[in-house]
């Protein structure tokens, strides 16, 4: 970015502090606008804001008529319109939602249900066997199959039309717990993060004020992650952008062609895949040199105020539906080369920063004001400062605590400040930079502190290295590497060491035959 660029006024948006306000306002201001689109047996279905409001109201009526109020209701399903509908209806009906990771084992799901005190499970047909087993074992009190939603909605609409139930009559407290989100974590056991409607909505509204969106969005990331729900659903509803719900990660490529989105929210691994797909394709066609020349020509033209990217790279952009202009990346660090590389062909990548405990957005770069290698500027609702090298956040978006874990809550919350566990700094313009994780810090016997992430980033630049984790073992700094050519990797590490002080040098290399185990946000699970 041109360092002379200046910040500009925040985008203006109405304040919302709960889900009821949002869906009511959208149903009145844009009743026939498209809120959601998805494929149903290859047929494209659309849900308007009015339709969504009516469905939420009907499912709310059904749930309350079942005697469900003030309890925890778990949700186990792949991404779908019904998943989103369930989340909203459970919350506005005065209950608490517990979204579950569908990739977990039966025992892990059972454990989370017990830990969260969930009494009801809403599930999709894919998880019927798990749900019925849990019911038989007495691990859950009641189960509802999403396949039965048409009947549930019919029943709820009948209750409303007959006057037996008034939708949204008993508003849930927007400041109390509305959801318990279990974090995957790169180390340790999952923790139940308690979030409120107000925290989620304030975070979404202020995220909208940092970044401008237009056109359709493709929902790719698993919805049980707060980044996917806050950014991919709440932010899009506020903006009035159609949310195109992809079938699964496996259908990502075809979904791009079907829905032709203008923007997507992704984790870095998918951004890297987009970038690598482009260059793999041009290499196979023998056009690598041509693309590099076109990029140089385009860059020169942009310096003169002429943007030729849509014309020059039309054939490449067609691989992503032809309309993709913006990707917001979050959930893990991303290399600047991928941001720059996609920007070269006309797809802007804005790096952001968040953590489940902050609902989750803490900061994000802006459309016309951003910095390389930075995770952006704090959203207005969230104050950020560095305490003893650690990034700390305070604001309405901060969690209410960890469910059934007061000790851990006290450990991370102090005078309203949430300790993120991330190390970093803030520059004079307010941009945040992350340098590593506090708990990963290597402390040598001579008192020197080493950030393994710093060394991992350097090693990742070595050709043939695919994945790496740096850690200390018996007083030595070890690099465990998954890659292709061990001899060349060793040469690369040796050369890298020459540019490092002695205490930072890699003293041992350990090669592995398989990728590292990862969380569902595609972060490597570090050694405990």
Order of alpha helices (4+ residues) and beta strands (2+ residues): alpha-beta-beta-alpha-beta-alpha-beta-alpha-beta-alpha-beta-alpha-beta-beta-alpha-beta-alpha-alpha-beta-alpha-beta-alpha-alpha-alpha-alpha-beta-alpha-beta-beta-beta-beta-beta-beta-alpha-beta-beta-beta-beta-beta-alpha-beta-beta-alpha-beta
